[in-house]
Amino acid sequence: MEFYLLPVEICNMCQADSRGFQTLGKRLNQRQGLWPWNKNGMTVAVVRCRKCGLIFANPQPVPKDKFINYGVNPEDYWGKQYFAADDGYFLREIHKLKK
């Protein structure tokens, strides 16, 4: 699988800059076990934003081909029937709101 690494410069939740990130550890792209330093693979830091607490990988590994992870075209993922709803689908909620 091919990835590129996208550095995170600001928190996606609160917009704090990267100087406020605390490194919590590392994450490998496979099972780590007790001794991850003995494993080969791609490792990224796991950080927490000190302002809002959001935890995320930095840099973020992004697949070069979006179909690598899913293997299904977006158009084929949901069938048309999934989006079909009966006319009275929200009738109970509408009735409750009217009260």
PDB file as gemmi writes it, atoms N, CA and C in Angstrom:
CRYST1    1.000    1.000    1.000  90.00  90.00  90.00 P 1                      
ATOM      1  N   MET A   1       0.840  -1.177   0.000  1.00  0.00           N  
ATOM      2  CA  MET A   1       0.000   0.000   0.000  1.00  0.00           C  
ATOM      3  C   MET A   1       0.886   1.241   0.000  1.00  0.00           C  
ATOM      4  N   GLU A   2       0.577   2.167  -0.863  1.00  0.00           N  
ATOM      5  CA  GLU A   2       1.365   3.389  -0.925  1.00  0.00           C  
ATOM      6  C   GLU A   2       0.618   4.537  -0.267  1.00  0.00           C  
ATOM      7  N   PHE A   3       1.350   5.292   0.552  1.00  0.00           N  
ATOM      8  CA  PHE A   3       0.797   6.428   1.268  1.00  0.00           C  
ATOM      9  C   PHE A   3       1.679   7.641   1.066  1.00  0.00           C  
ATOM     10  N   TYR A   4       1.109   8.804   1.272  1.00  0.00           N  
ATOM     11  CA  TYR A   4       1.921   9.988   1.474  1.00  0.00           C  
ATOM     12  C   TYR A   4       1.592  10.498   2.867  1.00  0.00           C  
ATOM     13  N   LEU A   5       2.512  11.212   3.465  1.00  0.00           N  
ATOM     14  CA  LEU A   5       2.333  11.700   4.831  1.00  0.00           C  
ATOM     15  C   LEU A   5       1.964  13.171   4.796  1.00  0.00           C  
ATOM     16  N   LEU A   6       0.845  13.502   5.415  1.00  0.00           N  
ATOM     17  CA  LEU A   6       0.328  14.864   5.431  1.00  0.00           C  
ATOM     18  C   LEU A   6       0.541  15.458   6.826  1.00  0.00           C  
ATOM     19  N   PRO A   7       1.519  16.356   6.983  1.00  0.00           N  
ATOM     20  CA  PRO A   7       1.753  16.959   8.292  1.00  0.00           C  
ATOM     21  C   PRO A   7       0.556  17.811   8.726  1.00  0.00           C  
ATOM     22  N   VAL A   8       0.220  17.749   9.995  1.00  0.00           N  
ATOM     23  CA  VAL A   8      -0.878  18.536  10.543  1.00  0.00           C  
ATOM     24  C   VAL A   8      -0.274  19.763  11.214  1.00  0.00           C  
ATOM     25  N   GLU A   9      -0.572  20.933  10.682  1.00  0.00           N  
ATOM     26  CA  GLU A   9      -0.014  22.181  11.195  1.00  0.00           C  
ATOM     27  C   GLU A   9      -0.936  22.858  12.204  1.00  0.00           C  
ATOM     28  N   ILE A  10      -2.266  22.618  12.049  1.00  0.00           N  
ATOM     29  CA  ILE A  10      -3.233  23.178  12.998  1.00  0.00           C  
ATOM     30  C   ILE A  10      -4.240  22.090  13.365  1.00  0.00           C  
ATOM     31  N   CYS A  11      -4.771  22.156  14.554  1.00  0.00           N  
ATOM     32  CA  CYS A  11      -5.747  21.182  15.033  1.00  0.00           C  
ATOM     33  C   CYS A  11      -7.025  21.297  14.208  1.00  0.00           C  
ATOM     34  N   ASN A  12      -7.533  20.163  13.745  1.00  0.00           N  
ATOM     35  CA  ASN A  12      -8.768  20.165  12.956  1.00  0.00           C  
ATOM     36  C   ASN A  12      -9.989  20.529  13.777  1.00  0.00           C  
ATOM     37  N   MET A  13      -9.903  20.418  15.107  1.00  0.00           N  
ATOM     38  CA  MET A  13     -11.050  20.697  15.961  1.00  0.00           C  
ATOM     39  C   MET A  13     -11.087  22.165  16.398  1.00  0.00           C  
ATOM     40  N   CYS A  14      -9.976  22.669  16.936  1.00  0.00           N  
ATOM     41  CA  CYS A  14     -10.003  24.012  17.540  1.00  0.00           C  
ATOM     42  C   CYS A  14      -9.092  25.026  16.853  1.00  0.00           C  
ATOM     43  N   GLN A  15      -8.359  24.604  15.829  1.00  0.00           N  
ATOM     44  CA  GLN A  15      -7.470  25.472  15.046  1.00  0.00           C  
ATOM     45  C   GLN A  15      -6.213  25.914  15.793  1.00  0.00           C  
ATOM     46  N   ALA A  16      -5.879  25.279  16.923  1.00  0.00           N  
ATOM     47  CA  ALA A  16      -4.626  25.592  17.620  1.00  0.00           C  
ATOM     48  C   ALA A  16      -3.457  25.165  16.739  1.00  0.00           C  
ATOM     49  N   ASP A  17      -2.327  25.892  16.815  1.00  0.00           N  
ATOM     50  CA  ASP A  17      -1.205  25.500  15.968  1.00  0.00           C  
ATOM     51  C   ASP A  17      -0.408  24.357  16.600  1.00  0.00           C  
ATOM     52  N   SER A  18       0.475  23.779  15.818  1.00  0.00           N  
ATOM     53  CA  SER A  18       1.163  22.543  16.195  1.00  0.00           C  
ATOM     54  C   SER A  18       2.080  22.689  17.407  1.00  0.00           C  
ATOM     55  N   ARG A  19       2.403  23.896  17.808  1.00  0.00           N  
ATOM     56  CA  ARG A  19       3.232  24.062  19.019  1.00  0.00           C  
ATOM     57  C   ARG A  19       2.483  23.583  20.259  1.00  0.00           C  
ATOM     58  N   GLY A  20       1.157  23.492  20.169  1.00  0.00           N  
ATOM     59  CA  GLY A  20       0.357  23.038  21.288  1.00  0.00           C  
ATOM     60  C   GLY A  20       0.066  21.545  21.272  1.00  0.00           C  
ATOM     61  N   PHE A  21       0.732  20.771  20.417  1.00  0.00           N  
ATOM     62  CA  PHE A  21       0.506  19.331  20.350  1.00  0.00           C  
ATOM     63  C   PHE A  21       1.456  18.617  21.307  1.00  0.00           C  
ATOM     64  N   GLN A  22       0.937  17.663  22.039  1.00  0.00           N  
ATOM     65  CA  GLN A  22       1.736  16.836  22.934  1.00  0.00           C  
ATOM     66  C   GLN A  22       1.860  15.448  22.317  1.00  0.00           C  
ATOM     67  N   THR A  23       3.077  14.942  22.167  1.00  0.00           N  
ATOM     68  CA  THR A  23       3.281  13.604  21.614  1.00  0.00           C  
ATOM     69  C   THR A  23       2.975  12.571  22.684  1.00  0.00           C  
ATOM     70  N   LEU A  24       2.066  11.651  22.364  1.00  0.00           N  
ATOM     71  CA  LEU A  24       1.676  10.596  23.301  1.00  0.00           C  
ATOM     72  C   LEU A  24       2.434   9.303  23.049  1.00  0.00           C  
ATOM     73  N   GLY A  25       2.838   9.071  21.815  1.00  0.00           N  
ATOM     74  CA  GLY A  25       3.535   7.839  21.466  1.00  0.00           C  
ATOM     75  C   GLY A  25       3.616   7.690  19.971  1.00  0.00           C  
ATOM     76  N   LYS A  26       3.825   6.472  19.538  1.00  0.00           N  
ATOM     77  CA  LYS A  26       3.953   6.156  18.116  1.00  0.00           C  
ATOM     78  C   LYS A  26       2.938   5.088  17.740  1.00  0.00           C  
ATOM     79  N   ARG A  27       2.546   5.074  16.473  1.00  0.00           N  
ATOM     80  CA  ARG A  27       1.644   4.051  15.960  1.00  0.00           C  
ATOM     81  C   ARG A  27       2.241   3.469  14.698  1.00  0.00           C  
ATOM     82  N   LEU A  28       2.280   2.154  14.662  1.00  0.00           N  
ATOM     83  CA  LEU A  28       2.798   1.432  13.516  1.00  0.00           C  
ATOM     84  C   LEU A  28       1.640   1.068  12.592  1.00  0.00           C  
ATOM     85  N   ASN A  29       1.917   0.812  11.335  1.00  0.00           N  
ATOM     86  CA  ASN A  29       0.853   0.483  10.377  1.00  0.00           C  
ATOM     87  C   ASN A  29       0.470  -0.993  10.427  1.00  0.00           C  
ATOM     88  N   GLN A  30       0.821  -1.669  11.489  1.00  0.00           N  
ATOM     89  CA  GLN A  30       0.460  -3.074  11.679  1.00  0.00           C  
ATOM     90  C   GLN A  30       0.394  -3.347  13.175  1.00  0.00           C  
ATOM     91  N   ARG A  31       0.088  -4.571  13.575  1.00  0.00           N  
ATOM     92  CA  ARG A  31       0.065  -4.909  14.999  1.00  0.00           C  
ATOM     93  C   ARG A  31       1.434  -4.636  15.599  1.00  0.00           C  
ATOM     94  N   GLN A  32       1.436  -4.002  16.723  1.00  0.00           N  
ATOM     95  CA  GLN A  32       2.696  -3.602  17.337  1.00  0.00           C  
ATOM     96  C   GLN A  32       3.237  -4.646  18.306  1.00  0.00           C  
ATOM     97  N   GLY A  33       2.396  -5.274  19.092  1.00  0.00           N  
ATOM     98  CA  GLY A  33       2.880  -6.202  20.107  1.00  0.00           C  
ATOM     99  C   GLY A  33       3.552  -5.442  21.240  1.00  0.00           C  
ATOM    100  N   LEU A  34       4.294  -6.139  22.047  1.00  0.00           N  
ATOM    101  CA  LEU A  34       4.949  -5.523  23.207  1.00  0.00           C  
ATOM    102  C   LEU A  34       6.207  -4.742  22.842  1.00  0.00           C  
ATOM    103  N   TRP A  35       6.864  -5.114  21.745  1.00  0.00           N  
ATOM    104  CA  TRP A  35       8.122  -4.473  21.363  1.00  0.00           C  
ATOM    105  C   TRP A  35       8.040  -3.911  19.950  1.00  0.00           C  
ATOM    106  N   PRO A  36       7.371  -2.765  19.769  1.00  0.00           N  
ATOM    107  CA  PRO A  36       7.201  -2.235  18.405  1.00  0.00           C  
ATOM    108  C   PRO A  36       8.509  -1.819  17.759  1.00  0.00           C  
ATOM    109  N   TRP A  37       9.538  -1.551  18.536  1.00  0.00           N  
ATOM    110  CA  TRP A  37      10.804  -1.128  17.940  1.00  0.00           C  
ATOM    111  C   TRP A  37      11.485  -2.267  17.186  1.00  0.00           C  
ATOM    112  N   ASN A  38      11.003  -3.504  17.356  1.00  0.00           N  
ATOM    113  CA  ASN A  38      11.545  -4.639  16.608  1.00  0.00           C  
ATOM    114  C   ASN A  38      10.803  -4.884  15.297  1.00  0.00           C  
ATOM    115  N   LYS A  39       9.782  -4.100  15.012  1.00  0.00           N  
ATOM    116  CA  LYS A  39       8.952  -4.302  13.829  1.00  0.00           C  
ATOM    117  C   LYS A  39       9.373  -3.360  12.705  1.00  0.00           C  
ATOM    118  N   ASN A  40       9.219  -3.830  11.472  1.00  0.00           N  
ATOM    119  CA  ASN A  40       9.411  -2.973  10.312  1.00  0.00           C  
ATOM    120  C   ASN A  40       8.064  -2.426   9.887  1.00  0.00           C  
ATOM    121  N   GLY A  41       8.049  -1.207   9.420  1.00  0.00           N  
ATOM    122  CA  GLY A  41       6.807  -0.621   8.955  1.00  0.00           C  
ATOM    123  C   GLY A  41       6.854   0.888   9.047  1.00  0.00           C  
ATOM    124  N   MET A  42       5.756   1.509   8.697  1.00  0.00           N  
ATOM    125  CA  MET A  42       5.645   2.966   8.747  1.00  0.00           C  
ATOM    126  C   MET A  42       5.126   3.353  10.136  1.00  0.00           C  
ATOM    127  N   THR A  43       5.797   4.282  10.775  1.00  0.00           N  
ATOM    128  CA  THR A  43       5.418   4.728  12.107  1.00  0.00           C  
ATOM    129  C   THR A  43       5.082   6.213  12.056  1.00  0.00           C  
ATOM    130  N   VAL A  44       4.000   6.590  12.734  1.00  0.00           N  
ATOM    131  CA  VAL A  44       3.648   8.004  12.857  1.00  0.00           C  
ATOM    132  C   VAL A  44       3.445   8.319  14.338  1.00  0.00           C  
ATOM    133  N   ALA A  45       3.625   9.579  14.680  1.00  0.00           N  
ATOM    134  CA  ALA A  45       3.400  10.006  16.056  1.00  0.00           C  
ATOM    135  C   ALA A  45       1.903  10.118  16.315  1.00  0.00           C  
ATOM    136  N   VAL A  46       1.524   9.812  17.542  1.00  0.00           N  
ATOM    137  CA  VAL A  46       0.157  10.043  18.005  1.00  0.00           C  
ATOM    138  C   VAL A  46       0.235  11.233  18.951  1.00  0.00           C  
ATOM    139  N   VAL A  47      -0.514  12.284  18.639  1.00  0.00           N  
ATOM    140  CA  VAL A  47      -0.427  13.522  19.409  1.00  0.00           C  
ATOM    141  C   VAL A  47      -1.794  13.917  19.961  1.00  0.00           C  
ATOM    142  N   ARG A  48      -1.753  14.775  20.978  1.00  0.00           N  
ATOM    143  CA  ARG A  48      -2.983  15.341  21.550  1.00  0.00           C  
ATOM    144  C   ARG A  48      -2.859  16.844  21.535  1.00  0.00           C  
ATOM    145  N   CYS A  49      -3.927  17.503  21.117  1.00  0.00           N  
ATOM    146  CA  CYS A  49      -3.971  18.959  21.157  1.00  0.00           C  
ATOM    147  C   CYS A  49      -4.179  19.367  22.618  1.00  0.00           C  
ATOM    148  N   ARG A  50      -3.294  20.185  23.131  1.00  0.00           N  
ATOM    149  CA  ARG A  50      -3.394  20.608  24.535  1.00  0.00           C  
ATOM    150  C   ARG A  50      -4.573  21.551  24.770  1.00  0.00           C  
ATOM    151  N   LYS A  51      -5.069  22.181  23.712  1.00  0.00           N  
ATOM    152  CA  LYS A  51      -6.165  23.126  23.870  1.00  0.00           C  
ATOM    153  C   LYS A  51      -7.523  22.416  23.967  1.00  0.00           C  
ATOM    154  N   CYS A  52      -7.791  21.448  23.061  1.00  0.00           N  
ATOM    155  CA  CYS A  52      -9.118  20.811  23.042  1.00  0.00           C  
ATOM    156  C   CYS A  52      -9.101  19.322  23.364  1.00  0.00           C  
ATOM    157  N   GLY A  53      -7.925  18.690  23.362  1.00  0.00           N  
ATOM    158  CA  GLY A  53      -7.834  17.277  23.708  1.00  0.00           C  
ATOM    159  C   GLY A  53      -7.967  16.305  22.554  1.00  0.00           C  
ATOM    160  N   LEU A  54      -8.133  16.802  21.323  1.00  0.00           N  
ATOM    161  CA  LEU A  54      -8.260  15.915  20.166  1.00  0.00           C  
ATOM    162  C   LEU A  54      -6.981  15.084  20.015  1.00  0.00           C  
ATOM    163  N   ILE A  55      -7.133  13.782  19.801  1.00  0.00           N  
ATOM    164  CA  ILE A  55      -5.994  12.875  19.604  1.00  0.00           C  
ATOM    165  C   ILE A  55      -6.005  12.415  18.151  1.00  0.00           C  
ATOM    166  N   PHE A  56      -4.826  12.479  17.510  1.00  0.00           N  
ATOM    167  CA  PHE A  56      -4.738  12.125  16.087  1.00  0.00           C  
ATOM    168  C   PHE A  56      -3.303  11.793  15.722  1.00  0.00           C  
ATOM    169  N   ALA A  57      -3.141  11.168  14.556  1.00  0.00           N  
ATOM    170  CA  ALA A  57      -1.811  10.858  14.022  1.00  0.00           C  
ATOM    171  C   ALA A  57      -1.239  12.108  13.381  1.00  0.00           C  
ATOM    172  N   ASN A  58       0.054  12.319  13.572  1.00  0.00           N  
ATOM    173  CA  ASN A  58       0.731  13.447  12.930  1.00  0.00           C  
ATOM    174  C   ASN A  58       2.160  13.047  12.609  1.00  0.00           C  
ATOM    175  N   PRO A  59       2.489  12.952  11.323  1.00  0.00           N  
ATOM    176  CA  PRO A  59       1.688  13.264  10.141  1.00  0.00           C  
ATOM    177  C   PRO A  59       0.634  12.190   9.901  1.00  0.00           C  
ATOM    178  N   GLN A  60      -0.386  12.558   9.133  1.00  0.00           N  
ATOM    179  CA  GLN A  60      -1.465  11.625   8.835  1.00  0.00           C  
ATOM    180  C   GLN A  60      -1.161  10.873   7.546  1.00  0.00           C  
ATOM    181  N   PRO A  61      -1.148   9.527   7.612  1.00  0.00           N  
ATOM    182  CA  PRO A  61      -0.925   8.745   6.393  1.00  0.00           C  
ATOM    183  C   PRO A  61      -2.180   8.771   5.526  1.00  0.00           C  
ATOM    184  N   VAL A  62      -2.017   9.159   4.287  1.00  0.00           N  
ATOM    185  CA  VAL A  62      -3.136   9.253   3.355  1.00  0.00           C  
ATOM    186  C   VAL A  62      -2.836   8.315   2.187  1.00  0.00           C  
ATOM    187  N   PRO A  63      -3.747   7.365   1.883  1.00  0.00           N  
ATOM    188  CA  PRO A  63      -3.473   6.460   0.760  1.00  0.00           C  
ATOM    189  C   PRO A  63      -3.418   7.225  -0.557  1.00  0.00           C  
ATOM    190  N   LYS A  64      -2.459   6.865  -1.403  1.00  0.00           N  
ATOM    191  CA  LYS A  64      -2.352   7.522  -2.711  1.00  0.00           C  
ATOM    192  C   LYS A  64      -3.547   7.198  -3.598  1.00  0.00           C  
ATOM    193  N   ASP A  65      -4.163   6.051  -3.367  1.00  0.00           N  
ATOM    194  CA  ASP A  65      -5.357   5.667  -4.117  1.00  0.00           C  
ATOM    195  C   ASP A  65      -6.469   5.407  -3.118  1.00  0.00           C  
ATOM    196  N   LYS A  66      -7.539   6.178  -3.169  1.00  0.00           N  
ATOM    197  CA  LYS A  66      -8.620   6.059  -2.189  1.00  0.00           C  
ATOM    198  C   LYS A  66      -9.293   4.696  -2.222  1.00  0.00           C  
ATOM    199  N   PHE A  67      -9.170   3.956  -3.307  1.00  0.00           N  
ATOM    200  CA  PHE A  67      -9.818   2.654  -3.414  1.00  0.00           C  
ATOM    201  C   PHE A  67      -9.018   1.549  -2.730  1.00  0.00           C  
ATOM    202  N   ILE A  68      -7.795   1.847  -2.303  1.00  0.00           N  
ATOM    203  CA  ILE A  68      -6.978   0.844  -1.619  1.00  0.00           C  
ATOM    204  C   ILE A  68      -7.690   0.351  -0.362  1.00  0.00           C  
ATOM    205  N   ASN A  69      -8.243   1.267   0.407  1.00  0.00           N  
ATOM    206  CA  ASN A  69      -8.880   0.892   1.665  1.00  0.00           C  
ATOM    207  C   ASN A  69     -10.272   0.322   1.481  1.00  0.00           C  
ATOM    208  N   TYR A  70     -10.960   0.721   0.449  1.00  0.00           N  
ATOM    209  CA  TYR A  70     -12.352   0.344   0.315  1.00  0.00           C  
ATOM    210  C   TYR A  70     -12.609  -0.669  -0.790  1.00  0.00           C  
ATOM    211  N   GLY A  71     -11.934  -0.543  -1.902  1.00  0.00           N  
ATOM    212  CA  GLY A  71     -12.101  -1.479  -2.995  1.00  0.00           C  
ATOM    213  C   GLY A  71     -13.459  -1.414  -3.681  1.00  0.00           C  
ATOM    214  N   VAL A  72     -14.224  -0.380  -3.407  1.00  0.00           N  
ATOM    215  CA  VAL A  72     -15.553  -0.230  -4.000  1.00  0.00           C  
ATOM    216  C   VAL A  72     -15.682   1.206  -4.504  1.00  0.00           C  
ATOM    217  N   ASN A  73     -16.209   1.361  -5.699  1.00  0.00           N  
ATOM    218  CA  ASN A  73     -16.466   2.705  -6.203  1.00  0.00           C  
ATOM    219  C   ASN A  73     -17.510   3.387  -5.327  1.00  0.00           C  
ATOM    220  N   PRO A  74     -17.356   4.691  -5.073  1.00  0.00           N  
ATOM    221  CA  PRO A  74     -18.343   5.393  -4.246  1.00  0.00           C  
ATOM    222  C   PRO A  74     -19.762   5.234  -4.759  1.00  0.00           C  
ATOM    223  N   GLU A  75     -19.937   5.199  -6.085  1.00  0.00           N  
ATOM    224  CA  GLU A  75     -21.269   5.065  -6.670  1.00  0.00           C  
ATOM    225  C   GLU A  75     -21.886   3.697  -6.361  1.00  0.00           C  
ATOM    226  N   ASP A  76     -21.035   2.695  -6.154  1.00  0.00           N  
ATOM    227  CA  ASP A  76     -21.519   1.340  -5.911  1.00  0.00           C  
ATOM    228  C   ASP A  76     -21.662   1.008  -4.432  1.00  0.00           C  
ATOM    229  N   TYR A  77     -21.162   1.860  -3.565  1.00  0.00           N  
ATOM    230  CA  TYR A  77     -21.132   1.554  -2.139  1.00  0.00           C  
ATOM    231  C   TYR A  77     -22.537   1.481  -1.558  1.00  0.00           C  
ATOM    232  N   TRP A  78     -23.360   2.473  -1.857  1.00  0.00           N  
ATOM    233  CA  TRP A  78     -24.749   2.496  -1.391  1.00  0.00           C  
ATOM    234  C   TRP A  78     -25.645   2.247  -2.586  1.00  0.00           C  
ATOM    235  N   GLY A  79     -26.550   1.306  -2.471  1.00  0.00           N  
ATOM    236  CA  GLY A  79     -27.530   1.065  -3.519  1.00  0.00           C  
ATOM    237  C   GLY A  79     -28.598   2.149  -3.494  1.00  0.00           C  
ATOM    238  N   LYS A  80     -29.288   2.347  -4.598  1.00  0.00           N  
ATOM    239  CA  LYS A  80     -30.336   3.374  -4.665  1.00  0.00           C  
ATOM    240  C   LYS A  80     -31.435   3.113  -3.644  1.00  0.00           C  
ATOM    241  N   GLN A  81     -31.710   1.847  -3.355  1.00  0.00           N  
ATOM    242  CA  GLN A  81     -32.754   1.489  -2.402  1.00  0.00           C  
ATOM    243  C   GLN A  81     -32.430   2.007  -0.999  1.00  0.00           C  
ATOM    244  N   TYR A  82     -31.160   2.143  -0.670  1.00  0.00           N  
ATOM    245  CA  TYR A  82     -30.762   2.627   0.659  1.00  0.00           C  
ATOM    246  C   TYR A  82     -31.338   4.018   0.926  1.00  0.00           C  
ATOM    247  N   PHE A  83     -31.418   4.844  -0.093  1.00  0.00           N  
ATOM    248  CA  PHE A  83     -31.890   6.218   0.058  1.00  0.00           C  
ATOM    249  C   PHE A  83     -33.400   6.370  -0.135  1.00  0.00           C  
ATOM    250  N   ALA A  84     -34.071   5.289  -0.504  1.00  0.00           N  
ATOM    251  CA  ALA A  84     -35.521   5.345  -0.690  1.00  0.00           C  
ATOM    252  C   ALA A  84     -36.195   5.275   0.685  1.00  0.00           C  
ATOM    253  N   ALA A  85     -37.080   6.220   0.966  1.00  0.00           N  
ATOM    254  CA  ALA A  85     -37.796   6.244   2.246  1.00  0.00           C  
ATOM    255  C   ALA A  85     -39.286   6.292   1.976  1.00  0.00           C  
ATOM    256  N   ASP A  86     -40.033   5.661   2.851  1.00  0.00           N  
ATOM    257  CA  ASP A  86     -41.495   5.726   2.746  1.00  0.00           C  
ATOM    258  C   ASP A  86     -41.950   7.164   2.980  1.00  0.00           C  
ATOM    259  N   ASP A  87     -43.095   7.514   2.430  1.00  0.00           N  
ATOM    260  CA  ASP A  87     -43.617   8.872   2.593  1.00  0.00           C  
ATOM    261  C   ASP A  87     -43.809   9.244   4.062  1.00  0.00           C  
ATOM    262  N   GLY A  88     -44.171   8.289   4.902  1.00  0.00           N  
ATOM    263  CA  GLY A  88     -44.431   8.574   6.313  1.00  0.00           C  
ATOM    264  C   GLY A  88     -43.258   8.292   7.225  1.00  0.00           C  
ATOM    265  N   TYR A  89     -42.052   8.257   6.666  1.00  0.00           N  
ATOM    266  CA  TYR A  89     -40.869   7.859   7.436  1.00  0.00           C  
ATOM    267  C   TYR A  89     -40.664   8.715   8.689  1.00  0.00           C  
ATOM    268  N   PHE A  90     -40.825  10.028   8.596  1.00  0.00           N  
ATOM    269  CA  PHE A  90     -40.620  10.924   9.729  1.00  0.00           C  
ATOM    270  C   PHE A  90     -41.941  11.388  10.356  1.00  0.00           C  
ATOM    271  N   LEU A  91     -43.016  10.677  10.072  1.00  0.00           N  
ATOM    272  CA  LEU A  91     -44.327  11.105  10.543  1.00  0.00           C  
ATOM    273  C   LEU A  91     -44.402  11.227  12.068  1.00  0.00           C  
ATOM    274  N   ARG A  92     -43.851  10.266  12.782  1.00  0.00           N  
ATOM    275  CA  ARG A  92     -43.873  10.313  14.239  1.00  0.00           C  
ATOM    276  C   ARG A  92     -43.121  11.536  14.764  1.00  0.00           C  
ATOM    277  N   GLU A  93     -41.946  11.826  14.199  1.00  0.00           N  
ATOM    278  CA  GLU A  93     -41.154  12.974  14.623  1.00  0.00           C  
ATOM    279  C   GLU A  93     -41.868  14.283  14.296  1.00  0.00           C  
ATOM    280  N   ILE A  94     -42.487  14.349  13.117  1.00  0.00           N  
ATOM    281  CA  ILE A  94     -43.219  15.560  12.721  1.00  0.00           C  
ATOM    282  C   ILE A  94     -44.395  15.791  13.669  1.00  0.00           C  
ATOM    283  N   HIS A  95     -45.107  14.730  13.990  1.00  0.00           N  
ATOM    284  CA  HIS A  95     -46.234  14.838  14.916  1.00  0.00           C  
ATOM    285  C   HIS A  95     -45.772  15.327  16.296  1.00  0.00           C  
ATOM    286  N   LYS A  96     -44.652  14.797  16.742  1.00  0.00           N  
ATOM    287  CA  LYS A  96     -44.099  15.194  18.053  1.00  0.00           C  
ATOM    288  C   LYS A  96     -43.701  16.675  18.052  1.00  0.00           C  
ATOM    289  N   LEU A  97     -43.086  17.125  16.951  1.00  0.00           N  
ATOM    290  CA  LEU A  97     -42.683  18.537  16.859  1.00  0.00           C  
ATOM    291  C   LEU A  97     -43.882  19.467  16.802  1.00  0.00           C  
ATOM    292  N   LYS A  98     -44.949  19.033  16.139  1.00  0.00           N  
ATOM    293  CA  LYS A  98     -46.141  19.869  16.045  1.00  0.00           C  
ATOM    294  C   LYS A  98     -46.788  20.078  17.415  1.00  0.00           C  
ATOM    295  N   LYS A  99     -46.683  19.088  18.293  1.00  0.00           N  
ATOM    296  CA  LYS A  99     -47.231  19.228  19.646  1.00  0.00           C  
ATOM    297  C   LYS A  99     -46.479  20.294  20.395  1.00  0.00           C  
TER     298      LYS A  99                                                      
END                                                                             
